[in-house]
Amino acid sequence: MGILATVEAGPGGGTAGVYGSTSAADGIGVFGQNDQGIAVAGTSNQGTGVVGTNTRNTGDGVSGTGMNGVHGRGSSIGVLGESSSGTGVSGTSSSVGYLVGVIAELGCSV
């Protein structure tokens, strides 16, 4: 384990186990690396385990790159998307077979 953090005052007076901040355009506030397992994890008994927010609506709140860019698994919903003015969940694929599979699961026809 790289850092064992205790709860301290975070931004806005809230509590944070680990807090990182930068104003550099290419900077990283908090970074985790693990060559064989999970680099960054979040757990909560009553709230959200990990959350990402872009306060200026100029980028992604949470972004993922890998075999599965962003993966969701849940007891009722795997991936949930909500939008007040646009698409809740959007995806593209260069393979038509994957797109047709998703449309078929939604009960739509191509």
Buried (B, 14 or more C-beta within 10 A) or exposed (E): EEEEEEEEEEEEEEEBEBBEEEEEEEEEEEEEEEEEEEEEEEEEEEEEEEEEEEEEEEEEEEEEEEEEEEEEEEEEEEEEEEEEEEEEEEEEEEEEEEBBEEEEEEEEEE
